Amino acid sequence: MSKKTNSIPVNHFDGELNAGIFIEKISFKDLPGFEELEQPERHDRHSFFLLENGTITLEIDFKKYKIKSPSVIYMHPNQVHRILAFENVVVSSLGINNDNLNPAYLKLLEEITPAKPLLLKKGTFFLISELVSLCIKFSKRSPDKLYHSLLKDSSNAWVALVISLYLEQSRSTDHLSRFAIVTKAFKEMLEHNYAAVKRPAAYAQKLNISTPYLNECVRKTTGYSVTYHIQQRTILEAKRLLYHSNKSVKEIAFELGYDNYPYFSRLFTNISGMTPLTFRNKNLD
């Protein structure tokens, strides 16, 4: 296992990304410096990929995905990932920060996180590949007076198309039940507050509903209680930090809002089936 750091490495893109947007197309069979790609990281912006050719195996938040072309992949800035293997890959990628995203698209992206890679049908692949090709062409026209506007607008078109593909897999919000709407609102709130807010009652209060009703909505929609989702989200972050940093278990517990270290350790063990230290050591070479 690679040397750990005090936090999960964040890939800060350079060059053109000073404007908050980066687009590139890469073709490789044997990529030099693959050892560096194997190191886990997370990006400082939203990442979209169009796998045009080949096969790539990714680990995203401890889940392994073997992805065949043609596929689209979306990764949220918080998601930790690494490349495990690849073969004859051609991939186009877009990195875009919150400032350049359409606010409505940002909200939708938060709702579909985490998102699994999507295998594309032939017609859909041709459509998105044409759009991606146009985005790449715009990215090379830096002398244009409206360069950033062209880049931003075309990139958001790329984002919108990818979002629409994910939304096709689920029902429209207009047709969601009241239970599902409340559950979506809770999950969005949880993503931003899991480290600081642990009590279901606090989420219910923020949503202006009773705690029993929040639990009823979440349980009927997902099959699990509010407490279950709070604990699962917190333990996922704990796993990220245990695996990708050298912070002590006590430091991680405190960072995630648990002053009672023994309680955190018991919770982690109950959910993961092993102690925090066992989980960390299990991934050592």
C-alpha positions as CSV (number, residue, x, y, z in Angstrom):
1,M,0.0,0.0,0.0
2,S,1.3,3.5,-0.7
3,K,2.5,5.9,1.9
4,K,-0.4,7.6,3.6
5,T,-0.9,11.3,4.2
6,N,-2.8,13.3,6.7
7,S,-5.7,13.6,4.4
8,I,-7.1,12.1,1.2
9,P,-5.0,13.4,-1.8
10,V,-6.9,16.0,-3.9
11,N,-6.0,16.3,-7.5
12,H,-5.9,20.0,-8.3
13,F,-5.9,20.5,-12.0
14,D,-3.5,23.1,-13.5
15,G,-3.2,25.1,-16.7
16,E,-6.6,25.8,-18.3
17,L,-8.3,24.7,-15.2
18,N,-7.5,28.1,-13.6
19,A,-10.8,29.0,-15.2
20,G,-12.5,26.1,-13.4
21,I,-13.0,23.9,-16.5
22,F,-10.7,21.3,-18.0
23,I,-11.4,19.2,-21.0
24,E,-9.2,16.6,-22.6
25,K,-9.2,13.4,-24.7
26,I,-6.7,10.6,-23.9
27,S,-5.8,7.5,-25.8
28,F,-3.5,4.9,-24.3
29,K,-2.6,1.3,-24.2
30,D,0.4,1.4,-21.8
31,L,0.3,4.7,-20.0
32,P,3.7,5.8,-18.5
33,G,3.6,6.4,-14.8
34,F,0.7,4.1,-14.2
35,E,1.9,3.6,-10.6
36,E,0.8,7.2,-9.9
37,L,-2.6,6.5,-11.3
38,E,-3.0,3.6,-9.0
39,Q,-2.8,5.9,-6.0
40,P,-6.2,6.8,-4.6
41,E,-7.3,10.4,-5.0
42,R,-10.3,12.7,-5.3
43,H,-10.7,15.7,-7.6
44,D,-11.4,19.3,-6.5
45,R,-14.3,19.4,-9.0
46,H,-17.0,17.3,-10.7
47,S,-15.6,14.8,-13.1
48,F,-17.3,13.4,-16.2
49,F,-15.9,10.8,-18.5
50,L,-16.9,9.3,-21.8
51,L,-15.3,5.9,-22.3
52,E,-15.2,5.7,-26.1
53,N,-13.1,2.6,-26.4
54,G,-11.6,-0.2,-24.3
55,T,-12.2,-1.4,-20.8
56,I,-11.2,0.2,-17.5
57,T,-11.5,-1.1,-13.9
58,L,-12.0,1.6,-11.2
59,E,-12.4,1.5,-7.5
60,I,-14.8,4.1,-6.3
61,D,-15.4,4.4,-2.6
62,F,-14.3,0.7,-2.0
63,K,-16.5,-0.6,-4.8
64,K,-14.9,-2.1,-7.9
65,Y,-16.4,-1.4,-11.3
66,K,-15.2,-3.0,-14.6
67,I,-16.4,-0.6,-17.2
68,K,-16.7,-1.4,-20.9
69,S,-17.1,1.1,-23.7
70,P,-19.2,2.9,-24.6
71,S,-20.0,4.2,-21.1
72,V,-20.3,7.5,-19.1
73,I,-18.9,7.9,-15.6
74,Y,-19.6,10.7,-13.2
75,M,-17.7,11.2,-10.0
76,H,-18.5,13.8,-7.3
77,P,-15.6,15.8,-5.7
78,N,-16.0,13.8,-2.5
79,Q,-15.6,10.4,-4.0
80,V,-12.2,8.7,-3.6
81,H,-11.2,6.6,-6.6
82,R,-8.3,4.9,-8.3
83,I,-7.5,3.1,-11.5
84,L,-6.9,-0.6,-11.1
85,A,-6.5,-1.7,-14.7
86,F,-7.2,-0.6,-18.3
87,E,-7.0,-2.0,-21.8
88,N,-7.0,-0.1,-25.1
89,V,-8.6,3.0,-23.6
90,V,-9.9,6.1,-25.3
91,V,-11.6,8.5,-22.9
92,S,-12.7,12.1,-23.0
93,S,-13.0,13.9,-19.7
94,L,-14.5,17.0,-18.3
95,G,-13.5,18.6,-14.9
96,I,-15.8,21.5,-13.8
97,N,-16.1,23.3,-10.5
98,N,-19.2,24.5,-8.7
99,D,-18.8,28.1,-9.9
100,N,-19.1,27.1,-13.6
101,L,-21.9,24.6,-13.1
102,N,-25.5,25.7,-13.8
103,P,-27.0,25.9,-10.2
104,A,-29.9,23.7,-11.2
105,Y,-27.5,21.0,-12.5
106,L,-25.5,21.1,-9.3
107,K,-28.6,20.3,-7.3
108,L,-29.4,17.4,-9.6
109,L,-25.9,16.1,-9.3
110,E,-26.1,16.1,-5.5
111,E,-29.3,14.0,-5.8
112,I,-27.8,11.3,-8.0
113,T,-24.6,11.0,-5.9
114,P,-23.2,8.3,-5.8
115,A,-23.7,7.5,-9.4
116,K,-22.8,4.1,-11.0
117,P,-21.2,4.1,-14.5
118,L,-23.7,3.8,-17.3
119,L,-23.4,1.7,-20.3
120,L,-24.6,3.6,-23.4
121,K,-26.8,2.5,-26.2
122,K,-25.4,3.0,-29.7
123,G,-27.6,6.0,-30.6
124,T,-27.0,7.7,-27.2
125,F,-23.3,7.2,-27.6
126,F,-23.2,8.9,-31.0
127,L,-25.2,11.8,-29.5
128,I,-22.9,12.4,-26.5
129,S,-19.7,11.8,-28.5
130,E,-20.7,14.6,-30.9
131,L,-21.3,16.9,-28.0
132,V,-18.0,16.0,-26.4
133,S,-16.2,16.5,-29.7
134,L,-17.7,20.0,-29.9
135,C,-16.6,20.8,-26.3
136,I,-13.1,19.7,-27.1
137,K,-13.0,22.0,-30.1
138,F,-14.2,24.9,-28.1
139,S,-11.5,24.2,-25.5
140,K,-8.9,24.8,-28.1
141,R,-10.2,28.2,-29.1
142,S,-8.7,30.3,-26.3
143,P,-8.1,33.4,-28.5
144,D,-11.8,33.9,-28.9
145,K,-13.2,36.8,-27.0
146,L,-16.1,34.7,-25.7
147,Y,-13.9,31.7,-25.1
148,H,-14.9,31.1,-21.5
149,S,-18.6,31.5,-22.3
150,L,-18.3,29.0,-25.1
151,L,-16.5,26.6,-22.9
152,K,-18.8,27.0,-19.9
153,D,-22.0,26.7,-22.0
154,S,-20.9,23.7,-23.9
155,S,-19.6,22.0,-20.8
156,N,-22.9,22.5,-19.1
157,A,-24.6,20.9,-22.1
158,W,-22.4,17.9,-21.6
159,V,-23.3,17.9,-17.9
160,A,-27.0,18.2,-18.7
161,L,-27.0,15.3,-21.1
162,V,-25.2,13.1,-18.6
163,I,-27.7,14.0,-15.9
164,S,-30.6,13.3,-18.2
165,L,-29.2,9.8,-18.7
166,Y,-29.2,9.1,-15.0
167,L,-32.6,10.6,-14.5
168,E,-34.0,8.2,-17.2
169,Q,-33.3,5.4,-14.8
170,S,-35.5,6.9,-12.1
171,R,-38.9,8.4,-12.0
172,S,-39.4,12.1,-12.5
173,T,-39.7,14.2,-9.3
174,D,-43.2,15.2,-10.5
175,H,-44.3,11.6,-10.0
176,L,-42.5,10.9,-6.8
177,S,-44.6,10.2,-3.7
178,R,-44.5,12.5,-0.7
179,F,-42.4,9.8,1.1
180,A,-39.8,9.8,-1.7
181,I,-39.7,13.6,-1.9
182,V,-39.0,13.9,1.9
183,T,-36.4,11.1,1.6
184,K,-34.6,13.0,-1.2
185,A,-34.6,16.2,0.9
186,F,-33.2,14.3,3.9
187,K,-30.4,12.6,1.8
188,E,-29.4,16.0,0.4
189,M,-29.2,17.5,3.9
190,L,-27.4,14.5,5.2
191,E,-24.6,14.8,2.6
192,H,-23.8,18.3,4.0
193,N,-24.3,17.6,7.7
194,Y,-23.4,14.0,8.5
195,A,-20.3,14.9,10.5
196,A,-22.0,17.5,12.7
197,V,-25.6,16.3,12.9
198,K,-26.3,12.8,14.2
199,R,-29.8,13.0,15.6
200,P,-32.8,12.2,13.4
201,A,-34.8,14.8,15.3
202,A,-32.4,17.5,14.1
203,Y,-33.0,16.6,10.5
204,A,-36.7,16.4,11.0
205,Q,-36.7,19.9,12.6
206,K,-34.7,21.3,9.6
207,L,-37.4,19.7,7.3
208,N,-40.2,21.1,9.4
209,I,-41.7,17.6,10.0
210,S,-41.9,15.3,13.0
211,T,-39.3,12.7,13.7
212,P,-41.7,9.7,13.4
213,Y,-42.9,11.0,10.0
214,L,-39.3,11.4,8.7
215,N,-38.5,7.9,9.8
216,E,-41.7,6.6,8.1
217,C,-40.9,8.3,4.9
218,V,-37.3,7.1,4.8
219,R,-38.1,3.6,5.8
220,K,-40.9,3.2,3.3
221,T,-38.7,4.6,0.5
222,T,-35.4,2.9,1.3
223,G,-36.3,0.1,3.7
224,Y,-34.0,1.5,6.3
225,S,-34.3,4.1,9.2
226,V,-32.9,7.6,9.3
227,T,-30.3,6.5,11.9
228,Y,-29.1,3.8,9.5
229,H,-28.4,6.3,6.8
230,I,-26.7,8.7,9.1
231,Q,-24.4,5.9,10.4
232,Q,-23.7,4.5,6.9
233,R,-22.7,7.9,5.5
234,T,-20.4,8.6,8.5
235,I,-18.8,5.2,8.4
236,L,-18.1,5.6,4.6
237,E,-16.2,8.7,5.4
238,A,-14.4,6.9,8.2
239,K,-13.3,4.2,5.8
240,R,-12.0,6.8,3.3
241,L,-9.9,8.4,6.1
242,L,-8.7,5.1,7.5
243,Y,-7.6,3.8,4.1
244,H,-6.2,6.9,2.6
245,S,-4.7,8.9,5.5
246,N,-2.5,8.3,8.5
247,K,-4.8,10.0,11.0
248,S,-5.4,8.0,14.2
249,V,-8.7,6.4,14.8
250,K,-9.3,8.9,17.6
251,E,-8.6,11.8,15.3
252,I,-11.0,10.4,12.7
253,A,-13.7,9.8,15.3
254,F,-13.4,13.4,16.5
255,E,-13.4,14.8,12.9
256,L,-16.6,12.9,12.2
257,G,-18.3,14.3,15.3
258,Y,-17.8,11.5,17.8
259,D,-16.2,12.7,21.1
260,N,-16.8,9.2,22.5
261,Y,-14.0,7.2,20.9
262,P,-15.1,3.8,22.3
263,Y,-18.6,4.4,21.0
264,F,-17.3,5.2,17.5
265,S,-15.1,2.1,17.5
266,R,-18.1,-0.1,18.5
267,L,-20.3,1.5,15.8
268,F,-17.7,1.0,13.1
269,T,-17.2,-2.6,14.1
270,N,-21.0,-3.3,14.1
271,I,-21.4,-1.8,10.7
272,S,-18.2,-3.0,9.0
273,G,-17.8,-6.4,10.7
274,M,-14.3,-5.5,11.9
275,T,-12.6,-2.9,14.1
276,P,-11.3,0.3,12.5
277,L,-7.7,-0.8,13.0
278,T,-8.4,-4.2,11.4
279,F,-10.0,-2.5,8.4
280,R,-6.9,-0.3,8.1
281,N,-4.5,-3.2,8.4
282,K,-6.5,-5.4,6.1
283,N,-5.5,-3.0,3.2
284,L,-1.8,-2.9,4.0
285,D,0.5,-4.7,1.6
